[in-house]
C-alpha cells in the first residue's frame, strides 16, 4: 500500500512538471510571436528574448525545428495529438513568413541562432565576407540541404540529427560530433555574424525556400 501511494505521488509530481514545461513552452513561443509582429514594443528587449530562447526552448525543453524532426514526421506522420506544441511551432515557422514576408523561427525562436547572436555580442567588429568568398559561402547552405535530401531520397542510413548542432542542448546525451559542431560555430559567431544560420543551416534553408516559393507565386 505504501508503494502504491508513493507511485501515485510520483506520477502526480511528474504531471505537475509536465504542465509546467508546457506552460514554459507556450510562454516562450508567445514572446517570440509578440516580438516578431510589426511595430512590436517587445522587440526592443531582444537580448533578453534571446537569452530566454537559449534557456527555455534550448536547455530546459530542447524543443526546436530540425531536419531530423521533419524527416520523422514525413516517415511516421505528424503526431498532432501528442505533439501539439511542436506542430504549432512548425506551422508558425512556415506560415508566418508567408504572411509577413519576414523570417520568424530563425530570428526570434531558434535557440542555437539565439546562442550565436549572444556570443556575437562579445565583439563589435565582425568579419563580413565579400566578393568570391561571399559567393561561395552563399552556395554552401542550399548545397548542404540538397545533399541531405538526396541521401534521404536514396535511402542512406544516416542520422540527420548529427548534421545539425541543435541537439547539443541535450548535452548529456548529445554525441561528440554534435557538441563539437556546436562549440565550433559558437566560437566562430564571436567573429562572424551567425555563421551557422547564414551559411550552413539546412533547416533555415528549407524554411527560406518555402518563403521564397510563395513570394515568387505572388509575383
C-alpha positions in Angstrom: 0.0 0.0 0.0 2.9 2.4 0.8 4.5 1.6 -2.5 1.2 2.4 -4.4 0.9 5.7 -2.6 4.5 6.5 -3.4 4.0 5.7 -7.1 0.8 7.8 -7.2 2.7 10.7 -5.6 5.5 10.4 -8.1 3.0 10.3 -11.0 1.3 13.4 -9.7 4.6 15.3 -9.3 5.5 14.3 -12.9 2.2 15.5 -14.2 2.7 18.9 -12.5 6.2 19.1 -14.0 4.8 18.3 -17.5 2.2 21.1 -17.1 5.0 23.5 -16.0 7.1 22.6 -19.1 4.1 23.1 -21.4 3.4 26.5 -19.8 7.0 27.5 -20.3 6.9 26.3 -23.9 3.8 28.3 -24.8 5.1 31.3 -22.8 8.4 31.4 -24.8 6.6 31.0 -28.1 4.1 33.8 -27.2 7.1 36.1 -26.5 8.7 35.2 -29.8 5.4 35.9 -31.7 4.9 39.2 -29.9 8.5 40.3 -30.8 8.0 39.3 -34.4 4.8 41.3 -35.0 5.3 44.6 -36.9 6.0 47.6 -34.6 6.4 45.4 -31.6 7.2 47.0 -28.3 8.6 43.7 -27.1 11.3 43.6 -29.8 13.4 46.2 -28.1 14.2 43.7 -25.4 16.0 41.5 -27.9 18.9 40.3 -25.8 16.6 39.3 -23.0 14.4 37.4 -25.5 17.5 35.7 -27.0 18.5 34.6 -23.5 15.0 33.2 -22.9 15.2 31.3 -26.2 18.5 29.7 -25.2 17.3 28.8 -21.7 13.7 27.6 -22.3 13.4 26.1 -25.8 17.1 25.2 -25.6 18.3 23.8 -22.4 15.1 23.2 -20.5 12.8 21.9 -23.2 15.0 21.0 -26.1 12.2 21.9 -28.5 13.3 23.1 -31.9 12.7 22.6 -35.6 15.2 20.4 -37.4 15.5 18.3 -40.5 15.6 15.3 -38.2 12.2 16.2 -36.8 10.7 16.9 -40.3 12.1 13.6 -41.7 10.5 11.7 -38.8 7.1 13.4 -39.5 7.3 12.6 -43.2 8.1 9.0 -42.4 5.7 8.4 -39.5 3.1 11.1 -39.9 2.6 14.3 -37.8 1.7 13.4 -34.2 -1.0 16.1 -33.8 -2.4 14.7 -30.6 0.8 14.1 -28.7 2.9 16.9 -30.0 0.5 19.8 -30.3 3.2 22.4 -29.4 5.7 21.2 -32.0 3.0 21.0 -34.6 2.0 24.6 -33.9 5.7 25.7 -33.9 6.5 24.2 -37.3 3.3 25.6 -38.7 4.2 29.1 -37.5 7.8 28.7 -38.7 6.4 28.0 -42.2 3.3 30.2 -42.5 4.2 33.4 -40.5 6.9 34.3 -43.1 4.4 33.7 -45.9 2.0 36.3 -44.3 4.5 38.9 -43.2 7.4 38.3 -45.7 10.0 38.0 -42.9 11.6 35.0 -41.2 10.1 34.2 -37.9 11.6 31.0 -36.4 15.3 31.6 -37.3 15.3 35.2 -35.9 13.0 35.1 -32.9 12.8 31.5 -31.6 15.7 29.2 -32.7 17.8 28.6 -29.5 21.0 27.9 -31.4 20.6 31.1 -33.5 20.0 33.0 -30.3 23.1 31.5 -28.7 25.2 32.5 -31.7 23.9 36.1 -31.5 24.6 36.4 -27.8 28.1 35.1 -28.4 28.5 37.6 -31.2 27.7 40.4 -28.8 31.1 39.8 -27.2 32.8 41.7 -30.0 31.6 44.7 -32.0 33.7 44.1 -35.1 32.7 41.2 -37.3 34.2 39.7 -40.4 31.9 40.2 -43.4 32.7 38.0 -46.4 32.8 39.9 -49.7 33.5 39.1 -53.3 34.2 35.5 -54.3 34.3 34.4 -50.7 30.7 35.7 -50.1 29.5 34.0 -53.3 31.0 30.6 -52.3 29.6 30.8 -48.8 26.1 31.7 -50.1 26.1 28.4 -52.1 27.0 26.2 -49.1 23.7 26.2 -47.3 21.5 25.3 -50.3 24.1 22.7 -51.4 24.1 21.2 -47.9 20.3 20.9 -47.8 20.3 19.3 -51.3 23.0 16.7 -50.3 21.0 15.7 -47.2 17.7 15.5 -49.1 19.4 13.3 -51.8 20.8 11.0 -49.1 17.3 10.6 -47.6 15.8 10.1 -51.1 18.2 7.3 -51.9 17.6 5.6 -48.6 21.0 6.3 -47.0 21.1 5.1 -43.4 22.1 8.4 -41.8 21.3 10.1 -38.5 20.2 13.6 -39.6 20.5 14.9 -36.1 24.3 14.6 -36.4 24.3 17.1 -39.3 22.9 20.0 -37.1 24.1 21.3 -33.8 20.6 21.7 -32.1 20.7 18.5 -30.1 23.8 19.9 -28.3 21.4 21.5 -25.9 20.7 17.9 -24.6 24.4 17.8 -23.8 24.2 14.7 -21.6 23.0 12.6 -24.5 24.4 14.5 -27.4 27.2 13.0 -29.5 30.8 14.3 -29.6 30.2 15.3 -33.2 27.2 17.5 -32.4 28.8 19.0 -29.4 32.0 19.8 -31.4 29.9 21.3 -34.2 28.1 23.5 -31.7 31.2 24.7 -30.0 33.0 25.5 -33.3 30.1 27.6 -34.5 29.6 29.4 -31.2 33.3 30.4 -31.3 33.0 31.5 -34.9 30.0 33.5 -34.1 32.1 35.8 -32.0 33.8 36.9 -35.2 31.2 36.2 -37.9 27.6 37.1 -37.6 25.5 33.9 -37.0 27.8 31.7 -39.2 25.7 28.5 -38.9 22.4 30.3 -39.6 23.7 32.3 -42.5 26.0 29.8 -44.3 25.2 26.2 -43.3 21.8 25.6 -41.6 19.8 23.2 -43.8 16.6 23.8 -41.8 16.9 27.5 -42.2 17.4 27.0 -45.9 14.3 24.8 -46.1 12.2 27.5 -44.4 13.6 30.2 -46.6 12.8 28.1 -49.7 9.2 27.9 -48.6 9.0 31.6 -48.2 10.7 32.4 -51.5 8.5 30.0 -53.4 5.4 31.8 -52.1 6.8 35.2 -52.9 7.5 34.0 -56.5 4.0 32.7 -56.8 2.6 36.1 -55.7 4.9 37.9 -58.2 
